[in-house]
Amino acid sequence: MIRPDRPHWSPFLGPLVPFAATLGLLAALPLVLPARAAEVQLQCQGTLLEARASAERQRPLVRIAFSLSLEAEAATADGALAQLQGRLAAVRSTLKDLGVDRLEVGSPSTWPRPVEPGRAARVQANLSLGGRLAAVQLQGLIRRVGGLPGVRLAPVSPEADPAGAEASRQALLAAAYRDAEAQVRPLAELIGRPRLIPLQIQLDGGAPVMMRAAMPAPAPPPFDPAELPNPTDRLGLMVQFCALPNRN
């Protein structure tokens, strides 16, 4: 996007800063800036150029995040809950054997199943569970946990090592910024204003891409975590540059 020469004000980052300092500032700020930052204004005495850029990078698969629902059914609510509690104990025990990390168990709910021809009235109960396992436990999750009574597995999500998240974000910021600058530089040089100063940078987000795949049928060969897609971090941003002539 090109805008003609005119003073330009932008309520975003504050005083003009070099690229390295801009990245440092972005790393320290949340995606939604404080309201008081809107009081700061920027001015461009050159030509305003705007570019939208993105970057992505894959990281090694370390663990998988899973979720499942657990169901039970009986003639009464007390019976359904008692059966659900017994099934939950079996799921907990199996997940513990697999080395589950950060197991989260939701609260149970019950509801009556309507009477149908040939079927007596029943009460159903269910709850949801989630947690994380080492990627090598994919086979155990699907066969051992997925084969337990009342268990319904949802698609798993591959995850990278959390310790590398900040380094990955910094790399994505640098790559996306270089992409934005590369987009506008030829035009800035064409109009005789090759000196680019970043005025405003807006982040789109940096969430990892989630895998969605149906649970395979429990049959050999083993479910191989190496066949899961690697976690992919993505980040997009929009940058406004103030294009100025070179200093004499």
Sequence and secondary structure as in RCSB ss.txt:
>XXXX:A:sequence
MIRPDRPHWSPFLGPLVPFAATLGLLAALPLVLPARAAEVQLQCQGTLLEARASAERQRPLVRIAFSLSLEAEAA
TADGALAQLQGRLAAVRSTLKDLGVDRLEVGSPSTWPRPVEPGRAARVQANLSLGGRLAAVQLQGLIRRVGGLPG
VRLAPVSPEADPAGAEASRQALLAAAYRDAEAQVRPLAELIGRPRLIPLQIQLDGGAPVMMRAAMPAPAPPPFDP
AELPNPTDRLGLMVQFCALPNRN
>XXXX:A:secstr
 EE SS B  SSS S   HHHHHHHHHHS SS  GGGGG    BSSEEEEEEEEEEEE    EEEEEEEEEEEES
SHHHHHHHHHHHHHHHHHHHHHTT EEEEE   EEEEE  BTTB  EEEEEEEEEEEEEGGGHHHIIIIITTSTT
EEE   EEE  GGGHHHHHHHHHHHHHHHHHHHHHHHHHHTT  EEEEEEEEEEE  EE        S SS   G
GGS   EEEEEEEEEEEEE    
